[in-house]
Amino acid sequence: MIYDLSGKSRIDPRAKDLFARYAFTYFPAWPTGELPPQRCSDADYIPDQTVLDCYRNLHQNLIDYRDYQNPVIGGMVDYSFWLATSMAQRGIQAPLNMYHWTNIHPGKKRYIMANYLQLKSVPVLVQHWPDDIQRAGGIPVTSLDYLLALYQNLASINVREKVDELLIECSWHGETERRDRNGYDDWYRAAAESVHEINPLRHYLLEHGLTVVSAGPEHVINNGKRWTNIATHPATFTIHDPDRLHTRYDLWGLYYHFDPRVGVKRCRRSGLEIVNQMGDPKWIMNVDLLATLQRKWIPDPERKLND
């Protein structure tokens, strides 16, 4: 570890005994569209429904709530680019933890990002009762050693008490080599350090607006504190839009793809290209930006049940 802020043992001694009470099944490729809908909060964590909806969907309006009382919102606004770039390049490497086929934890932010990127599938580790009906495509995980091997032996294994159950929590540190105060992977710290604690693109865009180079007359699309400059010449940070997709989509929706470190992100399907003169010109990525723009809105599953 580079940093370990938790002071906890990396492997909870209770974890080994859970295999006698529960079954664990690993799914290397669970279809993202078939993940159980997640609220991604409770009444105390993010009480504002508008903020919660923007958080779950990683919507650009979340930028307006950067100073929200829960610092997770500011962290996602400033540092989600790190997850977006990592997962667009390599997919999700750490399985999401799922309990009894419904609740995901830890893994909510991976769930949010998988839907934002529209990844086809994600790895999932399910903790369930031994006599449950199995879902196809799963691999039984029968020991703690086998579980650690799924995480390349680069994980923390915690056990959380909830009512009368003991729930396993796995956090992979293979990319960050950091643990936060609760023993989870500290990707926030890795992201912050990668840009010297400040996301310069957020500051730049809120000051200058988002410049979109596209054919047609130059004009400005106002959207409150955020605006889009439709221009014929590039700026320091530009989206090239040869097919005028800005007439159909708000290209601020690509905000979480905007990585201060990356020089170019290209979308072969749409022709969109993010060009960042602040980033490394040699760092060029192919990313499905159109999938993000076309993603479906995820409603609050609890509100849906109560309506």
C-alpha positions as protocol buffer text, in pm:
chain_id: "A"
residue {
  index: 1
  type: MET
  ca { x: 0 y: 0 z: 0 }
}
residue {
  index: 2
  type: ILE
  ca { x: 107 y: 355 z: -73 }
}
residue {
  index: 3
  type: TYR
  ca { x: -140 y: 486 z: 185 }
}
residue {
  index: 4
  type: ASP
  ca { x: -360 y: 311 z: 440 }
}
residue {
  index: 5
  type: LEU
  ca { x: -576 y: 553 z: 638 }
}
residue {
  index: 6
  type: SER
  ca { x: -787 y: 284 z: 805 }
}
residue {
  index: 7
  type: GLY
  ca { x: -551 y: 116 z: 1050 }
}
residue {
  index: 8
  type: LYS
  ca { x: -762 y: -198 z: 1001 }
}
residue {
  index: 9
  type: SER
  ca { x: -647 y: -549 z: 933 }
}
residue {
  index: 10
  type: ARG
  ca { x: -661 y: -613 z: 558 }
}
residue {
  index: 11
  type: ILE
  ca { x: -847 y: -943 z: 609 }
}
residue {
  index: 12
  type: ASP
  ca { x: -1124 y: -951 z: 870 }
}
residue {
  index: 13
  type: PRO
  ca { x: -1072 y: -1272 z: 1073 }
}
residue {
  index: 14
  type: ARG
  ca { x: -1448 y: -1342 z: 1061 }
}
residue {
  index: 15
  type: ALA
  ca { x: -1445 y: -1370 z: 681 }
}
residue {
  index: 16
  type: LYS
  ca { x: -1321 y: -1730 z: 674 }
}
residue {
  index: 17
  type: ASP
  ca { x: -1618 y: -1853 z: 880 }
}
residue {
  index: 18
  type: LEU
  ca { x: -1879 y: -1702 z: 646 }
}
residue {
  index: 19
  type: PHE
  ca { x: -1827 y: -1981 z: 393 }
}
residue {
  index: 20
  type: ALA
  ca { x: -1991 y: -2228 z: 632 }
}
residue {
  index: 21
  type: ARG
  ca { x: -2309 y: -2016 z: 655 }
}
residue {
  index: 22
  type: TYR
  ca { x: -2343 y: -1856 z: 312 }
}
residue {
  index: 23
  type: ALA
  ca { x: -2285 y: -1944 z: -50 }
}
residue {
  index: 24
  type: PHE
  ca { x: -2075 y: -1716 z: -271 }
}
residue {
  index: 25
  type: THR
  ca { x: -2102 y: -1713 z: -648 }
}
residue {
  index: 26
  type: TYR
  ca { x: -1885 y: -1521 z: -892 }
}
residue {
  index: 27
  type: PHE
  ca { x: -2025 y: -1397 z: -1223 }
}
residue {
  index: 28
  type: PRO
  ca { x: -1747 y: -1281 z: -1459 }
}
residue {
  index: 29
  type: ALA
  ca { x: -1991 y: -1108 z: -1696 }
}
residue {
  index: 30
  type: TRP
  ca { x: -2324 y: -1008 z: -1544 }
}
residue {
  index: 31
  type: PRO
  ca { x: -2517 y: -801 z: -1805 }
}
residue {
  index: 32
  type: THR
  ca { x: -2520 y: -442 z: -1684 }
}
residue {
  index: 33
  type: GLY
  ca { x: -2879 y: -395 z: -1797 }
}
residue {
  index: 34
  type: GLU
  ca { x: -2985 y: -683 z: -1570 }
}
residue {
  index: 35
  type: LEU
  ca { x: -2830 y: -549 z: -1251 }
}
residue {
  index: 36
  type: PRO
  ca { x: -3096 y: -495 z: -982 }
}
residue {
  index: 37
  type: PRO
  ca { x: -3190 y: -123 z: -974 }
}
residue {
  index: 38
  type: GLN
  ca { x: -3011 y: 60 z: -694 }
}
residue {
  index: 39
  type: ARG
  ca { x: -3132 y: 366 z: -506 }
}
residue {
  index: 40
  type: CYS
  ca { x: -2766 y: 457 z: -432 }
}
residue {
  index: 41
  type: SER
  ca { x: -2854 y: 631 z: -105 }
}
residue {
  index: 42
  type: ASP
  ca { x: -3073 y: 639 z: 201 }
}
residue {
  index: 43
  type: ALA
  ca { x: -3263 y: 922 z: 370 }
}
residue {
  index: 44
  type: ASP
  ca { x: -2953 y: 1032 z: 562 }
}
residue {
  index: 45
  type: TYR
  ca { x: -2683 y: 990 z: 296 }
}
residue {
  index: 46
  type: ILE
  ca { x: -2842 y: 1201 z: 19 }
}
residue {
  index: 47
  type: PRO
  ca { x: -3182 y: 1327 z: 142 }
}
residue {
  index: 48
  type: ASP
  ca { x: -3249 y: 1558 z: -155 }
}
residue {
  index: 49
  type: GLN
  ca { x: -3432 y: 1360 z: -424 }
}
residue {
  index: 50
  type: THR
  ca { x: -3313 y: 1582 z: -711 }
}
residue {
  index: 51
  type: VAL
  ca { x: -2950 y: 1545 z: -608 }
}
residue {
  index: 52
  type: LEU
  ca { x: -2997 y: 1171 z: -561 }
}
residue {
  index: 53
  type: ASP
  ca { x: -3145 y: 1128 z: -909 }
}
residue {
  index: 54
  type: CYS
  ca { x: -2855 y: 1321 z: -1064 }
}
residue {
  index: 55
  type: TYR
  ca { x: -2605 y: 1115 z: -861 }
}
residue {
  index: 56
  type: ARG
  ca { x: -2756 y: 779 z: -961 }
}
residue {
  index: 57
  type: ASN
  ca { x: -2757 y: 879 z: -1327 }
}
residue {
  index: 58
  type: LEU
  ca { x: -2431 y: 1076 z: -1313 }
}
residue {
  index: 59
  type: HIS
  ca { x: -2615 y: 1364 z: -1477 }
}
residue {
  index: 60
  type: GLN
  ca { x: -2443 y: 1691 z: -1567 }
}
residue {
  index: 61
  type: ASN
  ca { x: -2677 y: 1883 z: -1333 }
}
residue {
  index: 62
  type: LEU
  ca { x: -2484 y: 1727 z: -1045 }
}
residue {
  index: 63
  type: ILE
  ca { x: -2219 y: 1993 z: -1119 }
}
residue {
  index: 64
  type: ASP
  ca { x: -2459 y: 2254 z: -981 }
}
residue {
  index: 65
  type: TYR
  ca { x: -2465 y: 2071 z: -647 }
}
residue {
  index: 66
  type: ARG
  ca { x: -2090 y: 2033 z: -607 }
}
residue {
  index: 67
  type: ASP
  ca { x: -2101 y: 2202 z: -263 }
}
residue {
  index: 68
  type: TYR
  ca { x: -2379 y: 1976 z: -137 }
}
residue {
  index: 69
  type: GLN
  ca { x: -2368 y: 1877 z: 232 }
}
residue {
  index: 70
  type: ASN
  ca { x: -2251 y: 1525 z: 153 }
}
residue {
  index: 71
  type: PRO
  ca { x: -1896 y: 1552 z: 13 }
}
residue {
  index: 72
  type: VAL
  ca { x: -1951 y: 1245 z: -205 }
}
residue {
  index: 73
  type: ILE
  ca { x: -2125 y: 1478 z: -451 }
}
residue {
  index: 74
  type: GLY
  ca { x: -1828 y: 1713 z: -481 }
}
residue {
  index: 75
  type: GLY
  ca { x: -1599 y: 1412 z: -510 }
}
residue {
  index: 76
  type: MET
  ca { x: -1799 y: 1265 z: -797 }
}
residue {
  index: 77
  type: VAL
  ca { x: -1814 y: 1601 z: -977 }
}
residue {
  index: 78
  type: ASP
  ca { x: -1440 y: 1657 z: -950 }
}
residue {
  index: 79
  type: TYR
  ca { x: -1297 y: 1308 z: -979 }
}
residue {
  index: 80
  type: SER
  ca { x: -1534 y: 1077 z: -1170 }
}
residue {
  index: 81
  type: PHE
  ca { x: -1313 y: 1131 z: -1475 }
}
residue {
  index: 82
  type: TRP
  ca { x: -1064 y: 891 z: -1315 }
}
residue {
  index: 83
  type: LEU
  ca { x: -1320 y: 609 z: -1300 }
}
residue {
  index: 84
  type: ALA
  ca { x: -1453 y: 688 z: -1647 }
}
residue {
  index: 85
  type: THR
  ca { x: -1109 y: 668 z: -1806 }
}
residue {
  index: 86
  type: SER
  ca { x: -1001 y: 357 z: -1615 }
}
residue {
  index: 87
  type: MET
  ca { x: -1321 y: 166 z: -1687 }
}
residue {
  index: 88
  type: ALA
  ca { x: -1340 y: 274 z: -2051 }
}
residue {
  index: 89
  type: GLN
  ca { x: -987 y: 140 z: -2099 }
}
residue {
  index: 90
  type: ARG
  ca { x: -1000 y: -178 z: -1893 }
}
residue {
  index: 91
  type: GLY
  ca { x: -1361 y: -238 z: -1793 }
}
residue {
  index: 92
  type: ILE
  ca { x: -1448 y: -296 z: -1428 }
}
residue {
  index: 93
  type: GLN
  ca { x: -1174 y: -507 z: -1274 }
}
residue {
  index: 94
  type: ALA
  ca { x: -1313 y: -543 z: -921 }
}
residue {
  index: 95
  type: PRO
  ca { x: -1636 y: -746 z: -887 }
}
residue {
  index: 96
  type: LEU
  ca { x: -1933 y: -563 z: -740 }
}
residue {
  index: 97
  type: ASN
  ca { x: -2052 y: -717 z: -411 }
}
residue {
  index: 98
  type: MET
  ca { x: -2419 y: -818 z: -422 }
}
residue {
  index: 99
  type: TYR
  ca { x: -2627 y: -951 z: -131 }
}
residue {
  index: 100
  type: HIS
  ca { x: -2917 y: -1193 z: -187 }
}
residue {
  index: 101
  type: TRP
  ca { x: -2942 y: -1095 z: -553 }
}
residue {
  index: 102
  type: THR
  ca { x: -3071 y: -743 z: -485 }
}
residue {
  index: 103
  type: ASN
  ca { x: -2845 y: -498 z: -299 }
}
residue {
  index: 104
  type: ILE
  ca { x: -2499 y: -390 z: -416 }
}
residue {
  index: 105
  type: HIS
  ca { x: -2236 y: -276 z: -164 }
}
residue {
  index: 106
  type: PRO
  ca { x: -1956 y: -194 z: -204 }
}
residue {
  index: 107
  type: GLY
  ca { x: -1985 y: -122 z: -573 }
}
residue {
  index: 108
  type: LYS
  ca { x: -2247 y: 153 z: -602 }
}
residue {
  index: 109
  type: LYS
  ca { x: -2008 y: 391 z: -779 }
}
residue {
  index: 110
  type: ARG
  ca { x: -1903 y: 114 z: -1017 }
}
residue {
  index: 111
  type: TYR
  ca { x: -2274 y: 52 z: -1077 }
}
residue {
  index: 112
  type: ILE
  ca { x: -2324 y: 424 z: -1151 }
}
residue {
  index: 113
  type: MET
  ca { x: -2024 y: 439 z: -1384 }
}
residue {
  index: 114
  type: ALA
  ca { x: -2110 y: 113 z: -1562 }
}
residue {
  index: 115
  type: ASN
  ca { x: -2448 y: 262 z: -1652 }
}
residue {
  index: 116
  type: TYR
  ca { x: -2291 y: 595 z: -1750 }
}
residue {
  index: 117
  type: LEU
  ca { x: -2048 y: 423 z: -1985 }
}
residue {
  index: 118
  type: GLN
  ca { x: -2309 y: 166 z: -2089 }
}
residue {
  index: 119
  type: LEU
  ca { x: -2069 y: -122 z: -2034 }
}
residue {
  index: 120
  type: LYS
  ca { x: -2219 y: -445 z: -2162 }
}
residue {
  index: 121
  type: SER
  ca { x: -2131 y: -646 z: -1852 }
}
residue {
  index: 122
  type: VAL
  ca { x: -1964 y: -623 z: -1512 }
}
residue {
  index: 123
  type: PRO
  ca { x: -1814 y: -882 z: -1275 }
}
residue {
  index: 124
  type: VAL
  ca { x: -2025 y: -953 z: -967 }
}
residue {
  index: 125
  type: LEU
  ca { x: -1972 y: -1153 z: -647 }
}
residue {
  index: 126
  type: VAL
  ca { x: -2304 y: -1261 z: -490 }
}
residue {
  index: 127
  type: GLN
  ca { x: -2343 y: -1359 z: -125 }
}
residue {
  index: 128
  type: HIS
  ca { x: -2662 y: -1565 z: -86 }
}
residue {
  index: 129
  type: TRP
  ca { x: -2825 y: -1853 z: 98 }
}
residue {
  index: 130
  type: PRO
  ca { x: -2696 y: -2199 z: -2 }
}
residue {
  index: 131
  type: ASP
  ca { x: -3041 y: -2324 z: -106 }
}
residue {
  index: 132
  type: ASP
  ca { x: -3119 y: -2029 z: -337 }
}
residue {
  index: 133
  type: ILE
  ca { x: -3204 y: -2101 z: -698 }
}
residue {
  index: 134
  type: GLN
  ca { x: -2887 y: -2032 z: -892 }
}
residue {
  index: 135
  type: ARG
  ca { x: -2858 y: -1790 z: -1180 }
}
residue {
  index: 136
  type: ALA
  ca { x: -2683 y: -1924 z: -1491 }
}
residue {
  index: 137
  type: GLY
  ca { x: -2323 y: -1826 z: -1558 }
}
residue {
  index: 138
  type: GLY
  ca { x: -2200 y: -1832 z: -1199 }
}
residue {
  index: 139
  type: ILE
  ca { x: -1888 y: -1993 z: -1053 }
}
residue {
  index: 140
  type: PRO
  ca { x: -1903 y: -2115 z: -690 }
}
residue {
  index: 141
  type: VAL
  ca { x: -1649 y: -1951 z: -459 }
}
residue {
  index: 142
  type: THR
  ca { x: -1592 y: -2201 z: -180 }
}
residue {
  index: 143
  type: SER
  ca { x: -1309 y: -2056 z: 26 }
}
residue {
  index: 144
  type: LEU
  ca { x: -1144 y: -1735 z: 137 }
}
residue {
  index: 145
  type: ASP
  ca { x: -834 y: -1822 z: -64 }
}
residue {
  index: 146
  type: TYR
  ca { x: -1044 y: -1861 z: -378 }
}
residue {
  index: 147
  type: LEU
  ca { x: -1214 y: -1529 z: -304 }
}
residue {
  index: 148
  type: LEU
  ca { x: -883 y: -1349 z: -264 }
}
residue {
  index: 149
  type: ALA
  ca { x: -762 y: -1499 z: -589 }
}
residue {
  index: 150
  type: LEU
  ca { x: -1054 y: -1329 z: -770 }
}
residue {
  index: 151
  type: TYR
  ca { x: -904 y: -999 z: -656 }
}
residue {
  index: 152
  type: GLN
  ca { x: -548 y: -1103 z: -746 }
}
residue {
  index: 153
  type: ASN
  ca { x: -473 y: -1111 z: -369 }
}
residue {
  index: 154
  type: LEU
  ca { x: -480 y: -729 z: -379 }
}
residue {
  index: 155
  type: ALA
  ca { x: -796 y: -674 z: -178 }
}
residue {
  index: 156
  type: SER
  ca { x: -924 y: -585 z: 165 }
}
residue {
  index: 157
  type: ILE
  ca { x: -1192 y: -819 z: 301 }
}
residue {
  index: 158
  type: ASN
  ca { x: -1420 y: -664 z: 561 }
}
residue {
  index: 159
  type: VAL
  ca { x: -1722 y: -811 z: 739 }
}
residue {
  index: 160
  type: ARG
  ca { x: -2013 y: -579 z: 814 }
}
residue {
  index: 161
  type: GLU
  ca { x: -2286 y: -654 z: 1066 }
}
residue {
  index: 162
  type: LYS
  ca { x: -2638 y: -574 z: 947 }
}
residue {
  index: 163
  type: VAL
  ca { x: -2933 y: -677 z: 1164 }
}
residue {
  index: 164
  type: ASP
  ca { x: -2872 y: -1052 z: 1214 }
}
residue {
  index: 165
  type: GLU
  ca { x: -2646 y: -1099 z: 913 }
}
residue {
  index: 166
  type: LEU
  ca { x: -2275 y: -1078 z: 843 }
}
residue {
  index: 167
  type: LEU
  ca { x: -2202 y: -932 z: 501 }
}
residue {
  index: 168
  type: ILE
  ca { x: -1871 y: -960 z: 324 }
}
residue {
  index: 169
  type: GLU
  ca { x: -1719 y: -647 z: 167 }
}
residue {
  index: 170
  type: CYS
  ca { x: -1433 y: -676 z: -81 }
}
residue {
  index: 171
  type: SER
  ca { x: -1227 y: -379 z: -196 }
}
residue {
  index: 172
  type: TRP
  ca { x: -966 y: -420 z: -470 }
}
residue {
  index: 173
  type: HIS
  ca { x: -658 y: -200 z: -445 }
}
residue {
  index: 174
  type: GLY
  ca { x: -476 y: -321 z: -754 }
}
residue {
  index: 175
  type: GLU
  ca { x: -490 y: 12 z: -936 }
}
residue {
  index: 176
  type: THR
  ca { x: -470 y: 264 z: -651 }
}
residue {
  index: 177
  type: GLU
  ca { x: -275 y: 85 z: -374 }
}
residue {
  index: 178
  type: ARG
  ca { x: -469 y: 302 z: -128 }
}
residue {
  index: 179
  type: ARG
  ca { x: -723 y: 238 z: 151 }
}
residue {
  index: 180
  type: ASP
  ca { x: -950 y: 506 z: 292 }
}
residue {
  index: 181
  type: ARG
  ca { x: -1046 y: 548 z: 658 }
}
residue {
  index: 182
  type: ASN
  ca { x: -1305 y: 271 z: 634 }
}
residue {
  index: 183
  type: GLY
  ca { x: -1073 y: 27 z: 461 }
}
residue {
  index: 184
  type: TYR
  ca { x: -1233 y: 66 z: 117 }
}
residue {
  index: 185
  type: ASP
  ca { x: -1033 y: 140 z: -197 }
}
residue {
  index: 186
  type: ASP
  ca { x: -940 y: 508 z: -195 }
}
residue {
  index: 187
  type: TRP
  ca { x: -977 y: 590 z: -566 }
}
residue {
  index: 188
  type: TYR
  ca { x: -1079 y: 945 z: -469 }
}
residue {
  index: 189
  type: ARG
  ca { x: -729 y: 1004 z: -333 }
}
residue {
  index: 190
  type: ALA
  ca { x: -567 y: 851 z: -641 }
}
residue {
  index: 191
  type: ALA
  ca { x: -780 y: 1071 z: -866 }
}
residue {
  index: 192
  type: ALA
  ca { x: -711 y: 1387 z: -664 }
}
residue {
  index: 193
  type: GLU
  ca { x: -337 y: 1326 z: -663 }
}
residue {
  index: 194
  type: SER
  ca { x: -338 y: 1267 z: -1038 }
}
residue {
  index: 195
  type: VAL
  ca { x: -447 y: 1631 z: -1090 }
}
residue {
  index: 196
  type: HIS
  ca { x: -267 y: 1784 z: -790 }
}
residue {
  index: 197
  type: GLU
  ca { x: -591 y: 1807 z: -587 }
}
residue {
  index: 198
  type: ILE
  ca { x: -778 y: 2037 z: -831 }
}
residue {
  index: 199
  type: ASN
  ca { x: -975 y: 1945 z: -1141 }
}
residue {
  index: 200
  type: PRO
  ca { x: -864 y: 2225 z: -1378 }
}
residue {
  index: 201
  type: LEU
  ca { x: -1125 y: 2136 z: -1639 }
}
residue {
  index: 202
  type: ARG
  ca { x: -1416 y: 2203 z: -1407 }
}
residue {
  index: 203
  type: HIS
  ca { x: -1279 y: 2550 z: -1332 }
}
residue {
  index: 204
  type: TYR
  ca { x: -1205 y: 2617 z: -1698 }
}
residue {
  index: 205
  type: LEU
  ca { x: -1547 y: 2506 z: -1825 }
}
residue {
  index: 206
  type: LEU
  ca { x: -1745 y: 2697 z: -1564 }
}
residue {
  index: 207
  type: GLU
  ca { x: -1548 y: 3010 z: -1653 }
}
residue {
  index: 208
  type: HIS
  ca { x: -1533 y: 2979 z: -2032 }
}
residue {
  index: 209
  type: GLY
  ca { x: -1820 y: 2743 z: -2116 }
}
residue {
  index: 210
  type: LEU
  ca { x: -1801 y: 2429 z: -2327 }
}
residue {
  index: 211
  type: THR
  ca { x: -1678 y: 2496 z: -2680 }
}
residue {
  index: 212
  type: VAL
  ca { x: -1827 y: 2273 z: -2949 }
}
residue {
  index: 213
  type: VAL
  ca { x: -1679 y: 2304 z: -3297 }
}
residue {
  index: 214
  type: SER
  ca { x: -1950 y: 2233 z: -3551 }
}
residue {
  index: 215
  type: ALA
  ca { x: -2074 y: 2353 z: -3887 }
}
residue {
  index: 216
  type: GLY
  ca { x: -2331 y: 2630 z: -3886 }
}
residue {
  index: 217
  type: PRO
  ca { x: -2359 y: 2980 z: -3741 }
}
residue {
  index: 218
  type: GLU
  ca { x: -2175 y: 3055 z: -3420 }
}
residue {
  index: 219
  type: HIS
  ca { x: -2403 y: 3097 z: -3120 }
}
residue {
  index: 220
  type: VAL
  ca { x: -2431 y: 3028 z: -2747 }
}
residue {
  index: 221
  type: ILE
  ca { x: -2665 y: 2777 z: -2583 }
}
residue {
  index: 222
  type: ASN
  ca { x: -2739 y: 2900 z: -2231 }
}
residue {
  index: 223
  type: ASN
  ca { x: -2815 y: 2656 z: -1950 }
}
residue {
  index: 224
  type: GLY
  ca { x: -2799 y: 2852 z: -1627 }
}
residue {
  index: 225
  type: LYS
  ca { x: -2450 y: 2846 z: -1481 }
}
residue {
  index: 226
  type: ARG
  ca { x: -2333 y: 2630 z: -1771 }
}
residue {
  index: 227
  type: TRP
  ca { x: -2333 y: 2726 z: -2135 }
}
residue {
  index: 228
  type: THR
  ca { x: -2217 y: 2586 z: -2468 }
}
residue {
  index: 229
  type: ASN
  ca { x: -2032 y: 2788 z: -2731 }
}
residue {
  index: 230
  type: ILE
  ca { x: -2105 y: 2662 z: -3083 }
}
residue {
  index: 231
  type: ALA
  ca { x: -1797 y: 2779 z: -3271 }
}
residue {
  index: 232
  type: THR
  ca { x: -1598 y: 2730 z: -3589 }
}
residue {
  index: 233
  type: HIS
  ca { x: -1257 y: 2741 z: -3420 }
}
residue {
  index: 234
  type: PRO
  ca { x: -1127 y: 2522 z: -3135 }
}
residue {
  index: 235
  type: ALA
  ca { x: -1049 y: 2642 z: -2784 }
}
residue {
  index: 236
  type: THR
  ca { x: -818 y: 2506 z: -2515 }
}
residue {
  index: 237
  type: PHE
  ca { x: -1080 y: 2239 z: -2450 }
}
residue {
  index: 238
  type: THR
  ca { x: -1311 y: 2147 z: -2737 }
}
residue {
  index: 239
  type: ILE
  ca { x: -1562 y: 1890 z: -2852 }
}
residue {
  index: 240
  type: HIS
  ca { x: -1551 y: 1841 z: -3228 }
}
residue {
  index: 241
  type: ASP
  ca { x: -1904 y: 1766 z: -3349 }
}
residue {
  index: 242
  type: PRO
  ca { x: -1901 y: 1711 z: -3728 }
}
residue {
  index: 243
  type: ASP
  ca { x: -2254 y: 1569 z: -3742 }
}
residue {
  index: 244
  type: ARG
  ca { x: -2413 y: 1844 z: -3527 }
}
residue {
  index: 245
  type: LEU
  ca { x: -2519 y: 1608 z: -3250 }
}
residue {
  index: 246
  type: HIS
  ca { x: -2544 y: 1909 z: -3017 }
}
residue {
  index: 247
  type: THR
  ca { x: -2881 y: 1977 z: -3178 }
}
residue {
  index: 248
  type: ARG
  ca { x: -3008 y: 1647 z: -3035 }
}
residue {
  index: 249
  type: TYR
  ca { x: -2805 y: 1608 z: -2713 }
}
residue {
  index: 250
  type: ASP
  ca { x: -2668 y: 1833 z: -2443 }
}
residue {
  index: 251
  type: LEU
  ca { x: -2296 y: 1761 z: -2482 }
}
residue {
  index: 252
  type: TRP
  ca { x: -2239 y: 1865 z: -2119 }
}
residue {
  index: 253
  type: GLY
  ca { x: -2368 y: 1511 z: -2062 }
}
residue {
  index: 254
  type: LEU
  ca { x: -2016 y: 1397 z: -2151 }
}
residue {
  index: 255
  type: TYR
  ca { x: -1869 y: 1597 z: -1862 }
}
residue {
  index: 256
  type: TYR
  ca { x: -1756 y: 1290 z: -1663 }
}
residue {
  index: 257
  type: HIS
  ca { x: -1554 y: 1177 z: -1965 }
}
residue {
  index: 258
  type: PHE
  ca { x: -1358 y: 1504 z: -1948 }
}
residue {
  index: 259
  type: ASP
  ca { x: -1023 y: 1391 z: -1807 }
}
residue {
  index: 260
  type: PRO
  ca { x: -766 y: 1666 z: -1741 }
}
residue {
  index: 261
  type: ARG
  ca { x: -487 y: 1416 z: -1812 }
}
residue {
  index: 262
  type: VAL
  ca { x: -606 y: 1279 z: -2148 }
}
residue {
  index: 263
  type: GLY
  ca { x: -531 y: 1461 z: -2473 }
}
residue {
  index: 264
  type: VAL
  ca { x: -797 y: 1309 z: -2699 }
}
residue {
  index: 265
  type: LYS
  ca { x: -1104 y: 1089 z: -2657 }
}
residue {
  index: 266
  type: ARG
  ca { x: -1263 y: 976 z: -2985 }
}
residue {
  index: 267
  type: CYS
  ca { x: -1596 y: 813 z: -3058 }
}
residue {
  index: 268
  type: ARG
  ca { x: -1592 y: 615 z: -3380 }
}
residue {
  index: 269
  type: ARG
  ca { x: -1968 y: 564 z: -3382 }
}
residue {
  index: 270
  type: SER
  ca { x: -2064 y: 931 z: -3360 }
}
residue {
  index: 271
  type: GLY
  ca { x: -1758 y: 1116 z: -3489 }
}
residue {
  index: 272
  type: LEU
  ca { x: -1744 y: 1316 z: -3164 }
}
residue {
  index: 273
  type: GLU
  ca { x: -1395 y: 1398 z: -3044 }
}
residue {
  index: 274
  type: ILE
  ca { x: -1290 y: 1553 z: -2713 }
}
residue {
  index: 275
  type: VAL
  ca { x: -966 y: 1748 z: -2757 }
}
residue {
  index: 276
  type: ASN
  ca { x: -797 y: 1872 z: -2442 }
}
residue {
  index: 277
  type: GLN
  ca { x: -489 y: 2088 z: -2491 }
}
residue {
  index: 278
  type: MET
  ca { x: -423 y: 2077 z: -2115 }
}
residue {
  index: 279
  type: GLY
  ca { x: -379 y: 1700 z: -2131 }
}
residue {
  index: 280
  type: ASP
  ca { x: -113 y: 1468 z: -2269 }
}
residue {
  index: 281
  type: PRO
  ca { x: -131 y: 1487 z: -2652 }
}
residue {
  index: 282
  type: LYS
  ca { x: 6 y: 1134 z: -2673 }
}
residue {
  index: 283
  type: TRP
  ca { x: -276 y: 998 z: -2458 }
}
residue {
  index: 284
  type: ILE
  ca { x: -546 y: 917 z: -2716 }
}
residue {
  index: 285
  type: MET
  ca { x: -843 y: 691 z: -2638 }
}
residue {
  index: 286
  type: ASN
  ca { x: -1135 y: 542 z: -2828 }
}
residue {
  index: 287
  type: VAL
  ca { x: -1451 y: 579 z: -2617 }
}
residue {
  index: 288
  type: ASP
  ca { x: -1817 y: 518 z: -2696 }
}
residue {
  index: 289
  type: LEU
  ca { x: -1940 y: 870 z: -2620 }
}
residue {
  index: 290
  type: LEU
  ca { x: -2266 y: 812 z: -2805 }
}
residue {
  index: 291
  type: ALA
  ca { x: -2361 y: 535 z: -2563 }
}
residue {
  index: 292
  type: THR
  ca { x: -2337 y: 782 z: -2275 }
}
residue {
  index: 293
  type: LEU
  ca { x: -2554 y: 1037 z: -2454 }
}
residue {
  index: 294
  type: GLN
  ca { x: -2818 y: 775 z: -2540 }
}
residue {
  index: 295
  type: ARG
  ca { x: -2833 y: 601 z: -2201 }
}
residue {
  index: 296
  type: LYS
  ca { x: -3171 y: 555 z: -2034 }
}
residue {
  index: 297
  type: TRP
  ca { x: -3265 y: 736 z: -1715 }
}
residue {
  index: 298
  type: ILE
  ca { x: -3262 y: 513 z: -1405 }
}
residue {
  index: 299
  type: PRO
  ca { x: -3553 y: 598 z: -1174 }
}
residue {
  index: 300
  type: ASP
  ca { x: -3545 y: 561 z: -797 }
}
residue {
  index: 301
  type: PRO
  ca { x: -3661 y: 199 z: -744 }
}
residue {
  index: 302
  type: GLU
  ca { x: -3810 y: 280 z: -402 }
}
residue {
  index: 303
  type: ARG
  ca { x: -4018 y: 566 z: -534 }
}
residue {
  index: 304
  type: LYS
  ca { x: -4139 y: 347 z: -818 }
}
residue {
  index: 305
  type: LEU
  ca { x: -4265 y: 90 z: -567 }
}
residue {
  index: 306
  type: ASN
  ca { x: -4437 y: 356 z: -356 }
}
residue {
  index: 307
  type: ASP
  ca { x: -4604 y: 543 z: -641 }
}
